[in-house]
Amino acid sequence: MRLLGVSSFIYLYGNGLCVASNFSLLSHFFPECCIPDTKLVIIYLDLDDSDVPSRIIRQHYLFLVDNLDAKHSGLVGELYQAEVLNAEERETITCEVISFTQNWKLLSMLSRKTEDQFDKFLDALDNTGQRHIRNRITGRQSQ
């Protein structure tokens, strides 16, 4: 849980469950779900993992969250430069102190990217000395 105000919070779970205690916070993240004067709203988001990035991340999630080096390798900067991440996403990841949390947030964002952006992520793994991770998740043999 990340506190965003005195009594405002939002949970985003891997299965797509979202709970927000504040209408303005909810409307910021989900403007299409605005319900005025609501104190508590629960939304279930149907996260489709039929696309390639989401499927690959789900299949290799534990490996990725434990082995990615988003914190020290320059991976987040590479993804920003390649326009895979925007400035807000970059800041959301880099403001975290714990590597596991950075990896979790990065994977969450990547699972919603296009296949082209995911290919740029794979290239960024090569560029940051993490080719072994790329090889593992794409089924390639080490070169």
N, C-alpha and C positions, 0 to 999 in steps of 0.2 A: 504494500500500500504506500502511495506517495501522497502526503498531505499537500494540498494546493491552497489551503486557506484555513481559517479557524475551524469551520465545520464542513468543509468541502473535501470530498475525496472521490476518486474514481478507481475502479478495479478493472483491469483488462486481463482476463484469464486466457490461457491457451485454447480453451474450447469456445471462446467468443463471448463469454458472459461479461456483462458490463453492469456495474452498480454505481450510481452517482447520487449524492445526497443534496445536490444543489442544481437548480434548474439552469442557471447561467452557465455552469460548468458543463452540464450535459449538452446544452444547445451549442456550446463552442465546439465540442467534439462530434456531435450528431445533430446538425441543424434540422435535418429532415424528421427528427423525432421529437420536436419541441411540443411540450404540453405545459401551458402556463400554470403557475401556482402549484407545481408538483414538488412535494417534499422528498419523495423517494421513487425512483424509476428503475426497473430492472429490464434490460434488453438482452435478448439472445441474438447474437450475430451469427449468421450461417456462413462460416468461413470455408469457402470452396478450396480444396487442395488438389483439384484436378489439374491445375496448371503446373508446369515444370518446377519453378522455384519453390513453391509451397510443398510440393510432393518430395522433392529432394531434401529440403530442410527437415521435414517431418521424419523421413526415413533415417536421417543421420543426426537428429537433433541432439542426443546425448553426447555423441562424439564431438559435434561442433561446439556446443556450449562449454565443454570441458577443454577443448584443444585450440580453438581460435585464439589468436592474439590480436584483439582489437585495440588493446590498451597501449602497447609499446612498439608495435610493428609499423605504424603509419597506415594501417588498413583503412581507417576511417577517413583520413586525409585523401587517400587514393580514391575512395568512393565518392567523396565530395568533388574532387577534381574531375572525375569521370561523369559527374552529374547524375549519379545513382542516388546520392543523398542530398537533400537540400540543407541550407544553413541551420534550420531549426532541428532537423533530424540529427545533424552532426553534433550540435550543442547538447541535445538530449542524451546522446551516447557518451560524449566526452566529459560531461559533468559528473558522471558516476565514478566513484572511487574504486569499487570492486570490479575486477576483471570479469567475473561471472555475470554480473549485472550488465556490464557493457555488452558482453556477448549475447545475452538474452535479448536485450533491446535491439541490437543489430539484427539478429535473426528474425525477430518479430517484424521489423521493417522490411527486411529482404523478402520475407514470405509474401509480401503484398506488391512486389515489384514485377515489372514485365520480364519476359524471357531475355530480351536484349540487355536490360539492366542487370539481370542475374549473370549473364555472360561476362559483363564488365566486372562483376564481383569475382568471378572465377579468374579473370585476368589480373585483378588486383591481388588475389592470393599469390599468384606467380610473382608479381612485382614486389611483394613484401616478404618474400622468403618462406611462403607457406604452401608451396607446390604440393607437398605431401598431403595436405588437407584437400586440395583440389583433386588430386589423384584418387583419394579415398572416396570422395562423394560422387565422382563421375565414373568410377570403376576403371580408371586408367592405371597402368602399371608405372612404377617409378621410372623416370628417365635419367 
